[in-house]
Amino acid sequence: MDKKRLIKKLTEEEYRVTQEKGTEAPFSGKYLNNKEDGMYHCIVCDSPLFSSLKKFDSGTGWPSFTDPEILDNLKTEKDSSYGMERIEVKCRRCGAHLGHVFPDGPNDKNRYCINSCSLDFKKIKK
């Protein structure tokens, strides 16, 4: 999607986070406390990313997941910004910045720390 269409589609914060590798303020994201059943998709291209079944409260201020729904829908890259060594998580389809992954999740799993504004939640219809 070209820049003009993205600017029209996304809010200013969604654009800053997904396209400029920004980060939303901790404890501010709309999905941090979401407890509904469903799937989290990329806000830019609608690619399914994380199931609500893999979401947990990490206490960090961002939605956290132990595993992606479909690993191939994500890609990771080394991120050395701000004097830290981290692993950036991006949407494989559109390249949107989603957040970071850390090796400190529950039960020896990873912790995918994802910005709410990079996600769109689709509730499971019962």
C-alpha positions as CSV (number, residue, x, y, z in Angstrom):
1,M,0.0,0.0,0.0
2,D,1.4,3.4,-0.9
3,K,2.2,6.1,1.6
4,K,-0.8,8.3,0.7
5,R,-3.3,5.5,1.1
6,L,-1.7,4.4,4.4
7,I,-1.9,8.0,5.8
8,K,-5.7,8.0,5.0
9,K,-6.3,4.5,6.4
10,L,-4.3,4.7,9.6
11,T,-4.4,7.1,12.6
12,E,-1.3,9.2,13.1
13,E,-0.2,6.9,15.9
14,E,-0.9,3.7,13.9
15,Y,1.2,5.1,11.1
16,R,4.1,6.2,13.4
17,V,4.2,2.8,15.0
18,T,3.8,0.5,12.0
19,Q,5.7,2.6,9.4
20,E,8.3,4.5,11.5
21,K,9.0,1.7,14.1
22,G,7.5,3.7,16.9
23,T,6.1,2.5,20.2
24,E,2.9,3.4,21.9
25,A,3.0,4.5,25.5
26,P,2.9,1.6,28.0
27,F,-0.5,0.8,29.5
28,S,-2.2,3.0,26.9
29,G,-3.1,0.4,24.2
30,K,-6.7,-0.5,23.5
31,Y,-6.1,-4.2,23.5
32,L,-3.9,-4.4,26.7
33,N,-6.8,-5.6,28.8
34,N,-8.9,-7.2,26.1
35,K,-10.2,-10.6,27.3
36,E,-12.5,-11.5,24.4
37,D,-12.0,-14.6,22.3
38,G,-10.8,-13.8,18.8
39,M,-7.8,-13.2,16.5
40,Y,-5.5,-10.2,16.3
41,H,-4.7,-9.1,12.7
42,C,-2.2,-6.7,11.2
43,I,-3.8,-3.2,11.2
44,V,-2.2,-2.5,7.8
45,C,-2.9,-5.7,5.7
46,D,-5.3,-7.8,7.8
47,S,-2.9,-10.7,8.0
48,P,-3.9,-13.0,11.0
49,L,-1.1,-12.8,13.7
50,F,-2.1,-13.8,17.2
51,S,-4.9,-15.8,18.8
52,S,-6.4,-14.5,22.0
53,L,-5.7,-18.0,23.4
54,K,-2.0,-17.2,23.4
55,K,-2.4,-13.8,25.1
56,F,-1.2,-13.3,28.7
57,D,-0.7,-10.4,31.1
58,S,3.1,-9.8,31.2
59,G,2.8,-6.7,33.4
60,T,4.9,-4.7,30.8
61,G,2.1,-2.4,29.6
62,W,1.7,-4.0,26.1
63,P,-0.3,-6.9,24.9
64,S,1.8,-10.0,25.1
65,F,1.5,-13.4,23.4
66,T,3.5,-16.6,23.8
67,D,3.3,-17.7,20.1
68,P,2.0,-16.3,16.8
69,E,-1.0,-18.0,15.3
70,I,0.9,-18.7,12.1
71,L,4.7,-18.2,12.5
72,D,5.2,-17.6,8.8
73,N,3.0,-14.5,9.0
74,L,5.8,-12.8,11.0
75,K,9.4,-12.0,10.4
76,T,12.0,-10.9,12.8
77,E,15.1,-8.6,12.5
78,K,17.8,-7.5,14.9
79,D,17.1,-4.1,16.4
80,S,19.9,-2.1,17.9
81,S,18.1,1.1,18.4
82,Y,18.2,3.1,21.6
83,G,21.4,1.4,22.7
84,M,19.6,-1.9,23.2
85,E,19.8,-5.3,21.5
86,R,16.3,-6.6,20.7
87,I,14.5,-8.6,18.1
88,E,11.9,-6.6,16.1
89,V,8.7,-8.4,15.0
90,K,7.2,-7.4,11.7
91,C,4.3,-8.5,9.6
92,R,5.8,-10.7,6.8
93,R,3.1,-9.6,4.2
94,C,3.4,-5.8,4.5
95,G,6.5,-5.2,6.7
96,A,4.6,-3.3,9.4
97,H,6.4,-2.9,12.7
98,L,4.5,-4.8,15.4
99,G,6.8,-4.8,18.4
100,H,9.5,-7.0,19.8
101,V,10.0,-10.6,21.0
102,F,11.8,-11.5,24.2
103,P,12.9,-15.0,25.5
104,D,11.2,-14.4,28.9
105,G,7.6,-15.6,28.5
106,P,5.8,-18.1,30.7
107,N,6.7,-21.8,30.7
108,D,10.0,-21.2,28.7
109,K,8.1,-19.6,25.8
110,N,8.8,-16.3,24.1
111,R,7.0,-13.1,24.9
112,Y,5.8,-11.3,21.8
113,C,5.4,-7.7,23.1
114,I,3.1,-6.1,20.5
115,N,1.7,-2.6,20.2
116,S,-2.1,-2.4,20.3
117,C,-2.1,0.2,17.6
118,S,-0.5,-2.2,15.1
119,L,-3.3,-4.7,15.6
120,D,-7.0,-5.1,14.7
121,F,-9.0,-7.5,16.8
122,K,-11.7,-9.7,15.3
123,K,-14.0,-11.3,17.9
124,I,-15.0,-14.9,17.4
125,K,-18.7,-15.0,16.6
126,K,-20.6,-17.5,18.7
